[in-house]
Amino acid sequence: MSEQKLPTRSEDYSEWYNQVVLRAELADYAPVRGCMIVRPYGWALWENITAALDRRFKATGHVNAAFPLLIPRSFIEKEKSHVAGFSPELAVVTHGGGEELEEPLVIRPTSETIIGHAYAKWIQSYRDLPVLINVWNSVVRWELRTKLFLRTLEFYWQEGHTAHATLEEAEAETSQMLDIYADFAVRDAAVPVIPGRKSASERFAGADQTFSIEAMMGDGKALQSGTSHNLGQNFAKAFDIRYLDRNGVLQHCWTTSWGLSTRFVGAIIMVHGDDQGLILPPRLAPFQLVIVPIFKNDEEKAAVLDNAQKVRAELVDAGLRVKMDDREGLSPGFKFNDWEMRGVPLRLELGPKDVAKGSVVLARRDRPGREGKSFVPQVGIAAAVAGKLEEIQKSLFDRALEFRRANTVEPADYEEFKKAVEKGFALSWWCGSGTCEEEIKEETKATMRCIPIDQPGGSGHCVYCGQPAKEKGIFARAY
Ligand SMILES: [Zn+2]
């Protein structure tokens, strides 16, 4: 809580982001560089994200389990490209109980290896398949440049790990989970995303194919917001995950993994926030509505608080998440600003006149000033609030989609491409060559975010080399 103004997004986007995270009390810095303390308000937001995803995972037949934090180092070394990808980021435990360990242990950077080890024991027959397990945990990757929620040494996420009898089933799983992430992003977070396939250079270490959902942040940069990997038989071969098929023949399984992390909190902040601070989508907001009682003397206070409690009870009974701000010694104006900064979608103001009239004032966070205010009768208040929250949810999505459209260019040539990636996305024909991709990155800092599943069809010429191209890719600078 501070009355000092936030920097505006156009002044300093990065500092605006940091200040919003700190002042809204989402997270704080930790004593170890690059680690993050998630504060209760930030954790409540994450809990709502986890609930929205967990519901979808279970509806598609997945179950939750837990695997150890510590992994023998030799496990990481079993899959060649996996070890190459993760070695630079590993945190290694060399001592335990005062003794040097015979074999060093790594703190999991992800759990494919230890889960692969377990699956090799558990899976014997085609009858054991598919195995559909998800894990909610935290992992550690020794990142050099860190930023709260977006890139921290330790972060929270879910990792799904599945094993299948056939390539087709693994492909279907990979694509189903990508769809689930996109559905969550659009419907719960009001974040428009582009589902697509990663280029070879951006693939997960050890995957045959990586898919992602990519979102445009408020500064035009991209954020990879969730990934789904088809691991082929790479981990099955490295860990000997095999099953006897219907003909009694021993086969290697086909495995997948997929994850969405606390990075997504960063996406919500940067997609919806404005110069006043956070704007949270109603379906995920820890508090969907804050009640600010307004009074001048003890007599008014008694009447207003009594009425406010009744209104609150009715809203809570209807299943809404409500905060009553009855803090003493703070002016209503201060409270308005405070909750605006913290992104609560709807504010309910209630003063003596409203008590007398049996009404309340509702103020929308996404529409500041008079335009977003309405007088609503207390009779039927829960339905009125629920209706407003739905309107806000929809308008946040529409606004974000419009912003992305306005900042996405299909460049006619490389000159236009270079201008496009300075402020947003370039959707361009790409020949598929890693060399073009690498040179584009060097010259413009834009990376190939994904090749959208939804392709325009037809063909064209690579924006960089002019060779024939069959697919269009999203290029952008990214977090
Ligand atoms: Zn090319």
Residues whose N, C-alpha, C, O or C-beta is under 5 A from the ligand:
A	BS01	ZN	C431 S433 C436 C462 Y464 C465 G466
